[in-house]
Amino acid sequence: PPAPGRDDFVTPTKRSRMDLDDDVDTPRGGGSGAHDHYYSRGSDGRADSRPRDRDRSNPPGPAYPAPHVYPPMASQYPADTGPFGGYSQSAQPGPWERVAHAYQELAGARAKHAADMLALRDKHEGMLTNLADARVKENELRQRIRDRDRKIKDLENALEVTQAELAASRAEADRMRAELMRRDQARRRPHFQPQSDQGWNRGAQQGPAGQTGPVTLAQPTQEGHRVPNAQGTAHAVTVPPAANAGAAPPPHDEDIVMNEAGGQQQPGVTTTGHPTVAGAPPVAREDEDSEIDESLSPAEQERKRIERLKHRRDPDLEASNQPRSAWYRNWISEKSIADQLAALDFDEEGDDEFGVDYVLPDPIDVFGSKMTKSADSREVNRAVKAGGKKAAGEFPSSNLPELGRWAGTTIKSVVQAHNLRWFATVEREEDAIRFYKWLNTQYCKPAFYRPPGIRYLMASMSDDGRVLSGDRILRRTESTPRETLGRYPPPDADLHRVWRFFRSAPTNTWPIGMRLASGRMPEGDGFGAPREEDVRAYFLLWHLLPQRPSASPLRPHDARLHQLAAELFSIVGWYERIVRIGGYASTPSSTPRRYPYASEDASHVHLAAWFCTHGVGLDEPTIRALERWGTIARNHLLGRELLDGAPWPEAPLTLESVSTPRATAAIVKIDEIAWGSSLPDASRTNLDDWDELID
């Protein structure tokens, strides 16, 4: 047994707090002595760092490792082994194991804290990166906002400048419109330009604007002509009645209208001072209602009365300062045109009425059932109930500068309203659109009495709203009434299409010399049915003779070719003689196209051969119409009266003078003709130049 003084002697000491519950190997109850602890204290009272050796037979082992090297736990050894001997795993852990576990938990907590700090640092770095990106985006957005504000400011400045220019342009347009209306009250300003700035002829053959045709002269009338001189200004040329009688027969009895005083009124002038439309019926008179059969029921009589308003002049429109549209002037010409076509047995092959496409339905047909006296009485009662008798008898004042030439116009009749609707929806006139919208806004107030014309416009607004705003464009064709002659049909068009083309244009835009179907010359700015042979002749002339723009360097060739054609057809029978001697009629006819060769090499024989093989042939009505044109054109070139039948002062003079053997020898077969050099634009047509001019 150990004796005092030995190194392994353990002096009994006071049991520590840790030793109270450490006796797990002794069968005794209570705590164990110091000799049972894993560590023991020496004689000096300090804890021995060496573990106590339970096996007394073995020498004491070395000192236990440093305190930071933890002893193995009992759970790391199998049962009944290890430093504790027969330690049972099911027993409670000892204090050392609890210390070891505490150290492990502390180390784990530290490791977890370190990992959390690393995660927080990474998250913080990520947030800093996102913050930097956000600041970059913020700077970009701020720069974009500054750029946008700068652009908005520039656009606002440009808008102010544009508005100022627009106001100045409107003022200038109003001034020009007033000047145009002052110069010519009978004609409205055309919406389209003619084929060129000088119509059919070029060079020396110049005429007033708005005329198109082989010779751009004003229409011949019973009083005289408006003919341009060499400088292009117009001067009056008087046509004697004898000279004019050959072209236009004197007016028939039905062309003379009796005025209210019982005297005769010449065609072209009404008792109200308004010029008449070619072939148009006179203004309806109040006593025409007496012609309705009184045996009919009142409702039937009223229906007849409304039907008789179709194709007649409207007194409200004629008495107002409202401009007359192409639709109105054509519409009031229908009855006389129908009579002319019936007398000539002209077949329209089932086309629309009289071959005209009116785009919009007839207002009398659409609104006739609401033009009755009972409908008007109901409207009066409604207005009186809404605003009283005084308000019901008033109309909103339209004397506003922004309404343009429609200022001061009061719409009463349905024909007046449709005339305005045509200008606004078909012609797309800005003043008419503005006035149409203004009327709809003003008469929405229930206190105003709404005449039939206003009721018609308000009923049509639902259909015209998209058209007025520009979302929809109404369809127009060659048969739609228009203010100018416009683009000619293509060379391969049939006669009916060409006839409808002239039929849908005012007679004052027809080529000079074209007559009505009755054979008389047209007057005024109305519409009429053209003569069939004149239609074919002038259509061929337009496609066969060059119609180059004024800026073309080849323009001088046109004047020479027009002069040769006028001389050729001014001698009656000369064209037919050349064609028969040369045998040109036996050559198959080609589609009409303009003469493509230089004018220096051209002669009357060249033009006769070209005309014959490109549509004219030996058709006698067409040749007679061309000879009539040749007389008018040559008189104009010589500065004479247009229908002057006096002998020609210079060659060619007569048919005998051009029938000499020398002149006959120059007529050769079609394959022997020396056409000369082709012009650079030989492959182009007049329609190509027209489209280029419009573009």
Summary of the structure (lengths in Angstrom):
residues: 695
radius of gyration: 55.1
end to end distance: 133.2
largest distance: 180.1
contacts: 1952
relative contact order: 0.08
helix: 46%
strand: 3%
